Amino acid sequence: MDNNSHPTRKHLLFYLDILDLHTGQLLGHLGDISLDGLMMITDHPMRLNQVRDVLIKLPEGEGLSVTSIEAEVEVRWTRPDMNPNLHRIGCRFLKISSQNREIIEQVEQLLGW
C-alpha cells in the first residue's frame, strides 16, 4: 500500500463544534473528517505537532447513536482560510476508540457530501 495515500475525507453539511475536552473551550468547527483525521476551521492558529484532547459535538435528531466523539488529535498542517480571519487546521487521530471510529463512519454517511 502506498504510504502517501489517505482515505477521502467527507465534507460535512454541518459545521460541528470541536471543544477542548478538558476545558470545554470552543476550538473551532469541523470542516471534514475521515477515519485518519479531521480538518477544523478556527479563528485562532495552532502550533504544528500540538496534541489536543477534543470533543466533537454531533447534531441531535440525525440518526446517530451518540451526541459526541472524543479523541486525541495532533496538528499536522495549518493553512489560511478564504476568510482572512480564519484558519484551516488539519489533525490526525492519535487515540480514538473503536466505537468512535464506527461513529465517524456514521457521520460520513449521514452528514457528508
Secondary structure, 3 states (H helix, E strand, C coil): CCCCCCCCCEEEEEEEEEEECCCCCEEEEEEEECCCEEEEEECCCCCCCCEEEEEEECCCCCCCCCCEEEEEEEEEEEEECCCCCCEEEEEEEEECCHHHHHHHHHHHHHHEC
